[in-house]
Amino acid sequence: MKTLRNLLAAATLVLAGSTAVQAQTKTEIVFYHYQTGAPGQLMRDILNDFEKANPDIVVKDIFKQSEQITAEVQAALAARRPVDVTSVIGKNIIYFANSTPAVALNDPKNGDSSWLNGYLSNFLDAGRIGDKIYAIPHAYGTPQLYYNKDIFRKAGLDPDKPPRTWDEVIAAGKQIKEKTGLPGVAHLHAAMGDYGTMVMVTNAGGTYLTPDGTEAKFDSPEGIAVLQMWQDMAKSGIMPIANDQQWSAAFNAGQMGMYMTSSAGLRSTMKAAEGKFELGVTNYPLWKNNPRKVNNSGAAIMMHAPEGPRRDASLKLIKYLSQQSVSNRWSRETGYMPLIRNPEADPAMAAYMKENPLVMSSISQMPETVPTATWPAEGTLEAQTHIKNMLDELWAAKRPASQIVPETVKKVNEALAVNKKKS
């Protein structure tokens, strides 16, 4: 009996030691992101599935507000705390690539990178520097036009023929205001006016910022013309002077005809409209019948892990998130636009598209979505403050855009000039 007990004790020690070794061989990676609420829970569910498929990897996800994540990641890197994977705002990609130990995902050291071909080339352009790709898209939105079909009917507009061009949007907005007394249309500005201004200028054929982000160019004829239109929307009364939250609340309450905002808000808008009004969604309006070209909103994923097990594990995670079934699940359950080529090839996505035809406008805009303009390391906050002030003055309508916009561009470029001195 004593011998048997000794054998059992020895076996227990061996088993315990084996378990300890297994626990020690797990690789933990740290993933910073800004998803919260239902998207945050979905993110964790996807990470849990990844861990089940890769039992030797543990993903520690750290949530930070979108406005704070850049500073938080910087602080963690400066303190030499682990930062392996990050979800960063698109306009900060170049800054992260140049100012952190970011790793090119297509570096030959990281093995075969053919998995990147699953993304449209234009979706990879935001993270492309030269021939290196530092980021993949993740939580992307594309701007589109949401409209209230019931208000269209009351205004004598055809709810099945939404506006295709900006001229048609303005005409419909005026008719809604005249016939119903309700605001006709609004266009998000977002992030101190930066994103909304960028989308309008880009779609009109103008250049918002130079590729390196160090010089504003939206004082071109195209930029001035489209920003004058934005002023006219406010001056005529078809667009109430408000902020994104107020516009969104008004539209979701059935008190505004049209609202142009990100496709990322589709699910919440559908839920808000249920039982109140019939919702319509269509493509972002064309400017003078030019080809549609709209900037993405949202975030991309980057890798900062050092060479070794953490980098290997981080690559596995990023490749997992890039699988069509996983990426499409993220799109379906959050409202962000699909990112992998031919989303309809996924049976689950094809069924979702059939059941939810309102998603088709964002899917059709996949090839028309271009990278968000990226800002440089210094002067950005001051520059964006000038843009916000520009919008306030445009909507006050005391001077035309032809005077306001060039003055703003000059101030923006003065704020960004420090970056050119250091280059």
Helices and strands as residue ranges (DSSP letters): H 2-24, E 27-33, H 37-53, E 57-63, H 69-78, E 85-89, G 90-92, H 93-99, G 108-110, G 114-118, H 121-124, G 125-127, E 128-129, E 132-133, E 136-141, E 143-148, H 149-154, H 166-180, E 185-187, G 191-193, H 194-203, H 221-236, H 244-252, E 258-262, G 263-265, H 266-273, E 279-283, E 294-295, E 297-303, H 309-321, H 324-334, G 343-345, H 347-355, G 357-359, H 360-364, G 366-368, E 369-370, H 380-396, H 401-422
